[in-house]
Amino acid sequence: MNMNMNMNMNMNMNMNMNMNIEIDIVITWVDPSNENWLKEKEYWFKKIKGTDMIYNKMSQYAPFDEIKYLLRSVEKYMPWYRHIFIVTNNSYPKWINKNHPKLTIINYENLMPNNICTYNSHAIESMLYKIPNLSDYFYYFNDDMILLKPVKIENIIDNTTGKILYPTETDIILSSFQRYDFLKKIEETFFKVDPGVANSRRHSIKRMNIPFKKIVSGHTPKLLNKRLCSIFNKKFEKEINELMENKFRTYTNFTYLEAFIHYHIYKKIARWNDQTTRIIGISDHNLLNNIQILLTYPNKSIYDYLAIEDIRTKIVSENEKIIIDFLDKLFPEKSSFELGNKIRIQ
């Protein structure tokens, strides 16, 4: 019996009782005010400058507490989670109750080989499965992803087959830029909005020698499995080792999560589902920011997830206030993870 058949059989047997499966939530978060982290980041950026690095602009780390609203959405729409792990750069949000019994804060360096420091999110994501006491299945979020509907196990694991279910990047504008080459070229030439994303995804899938059907998971939460992560990392050990050597993301990085998902869909261990995502790109232009919100709020019930993309060229607090006011309107009730609030144990 080959390894893929064996994995499928084991997963199918486990799914017969899938309501008993415990699922933890893992969130990655960066504190841009951490002075030691900033000094180290600047040191390595100057030392490595001249390579094909991307994602170094500080707006990528601008703090306007999206993670606060993510936690509020989890308590509202996924109260059955077992535990939450926040992986950070040796910091934590000042408003958070770090003594909450269902919360553990982890410094990302503790997960990395030889405790290396890195600013490459792909490298960090490839090691999340090594979190101590983590459940076998874990639901991974960037800190700017928010739930808009209740999440049940059957939304993320197929009841019948046991396959993991992954949402696609359904936002019509961003998904179109992923699918069509001429739009990608316009994005890179004129808008210069994250041009490395599509390139590195395509490069990663090509490197695994599997077909790319121009469907991506993009900016969505993702269910992972520790055993599958371990097997995947051993199979693509060379690519993972290269990630450890790249302190910053590059155009030719192995895009870990996208590669993981496409590989397991290709092996028929996972499949795409029909969940939908709304993406708001925070720009330098507040008129555009307000238009996006006006188009989102009345239609929020049709989306499963909301993702906030920061595509600004500079940090302006007025931009952030518009988004914070919108998120406050979506989730006015504070979570038990916020200091001074009553802890709720499900």
Phi, psi and omega in degrees: 000129182281167187297321182294318178296319181296317179297317180298317181297315180297319181292321179297319179297319180294326185286345178300334178240042191294343178291345178266359181288133176265135182231123174270162175248133177241129181234133172261137183214140179242133175265105183287352179265001179288107189296319179297318178298317180296318180296317179295319180298315179295321179300311183289327179296316179293324182290324185261355185309140182112348175275189181267041181295149174224172175064044177254355183291143187290341177297339176295338183245012183299130184270113167223031165063038174302326183298331177299318182282332172298314180295322176297319181291325179295315179296329181278318190249351178217055186291351183272001178304156180273308185206156177242131175245126175253119181262120190227179175265057177062036179217178172203154180301139185295336183271356188272145176273093185289352177264008179302132185294344180250025182225134173229130179255128187235133173284126187302329183299333180291344180264344188275150175303129180057024178055037182294150172268142180209157176239018183259107184296330177299318181296316180296316181297329181289346183249002184299330182294350180270005177302127180299139176065019179285143177294159182301314172260137176219145185259116187259132178234138156290160185290350182253022176253135188227140177280139177243353179218160175300140177250125175247161181303321182292348174282339186238349174224126181295124182301323187273313187262341184080004180289143174287140182253131182238132175284152175262164177283097189266350178303121193301321184288307184292322180293327178294322178293335176282324189278325190249124185298322183292327176289323177298321179293321176297317179301314183290323186279317189254316185271329180053042180259103176050050184295341182284342185297303183297320182298312184291326177297311181297319179300318183295316182292321176297322181295330178278355179061044174235156184292145176250118183261018177061031171246132182229156176279330174057222187269074182221157172295152185222130176275129179237164180229131185300316182295318179294323177298315181298315179296316180298316182294326177289321180295321181249047184299321180299314181295321180293319179297322178296322177300319181296333181275342181263103184289340177235155177294146179230169180293339182247018176297154171280105183285093196306305186294317179296319178296315180302313183293312182295323179297315184283335171289319177299323180275002178064029174265343179220169175207165176283151173242189186251020178289153186240151181232138172251127181246128174251122178262113179284115183253180176284351186250112185292335176298315179294321178299315181293323178297317179299319179293318179297328179280341185267311191301312181294338184251016187299333184288348181270352182254149174271325185226155171236134176235139179254115178259127178264105183246022180286158174263347178211158182267119178230124186297333180297323177300315184293323181299322179299316181288318180298317178299321178295314181292325175297324178291323178290318185227077182286337183275125181291151178273167179286355178276352180270134183308137177091353180262153180290133180284130180248121178250121180280000000 
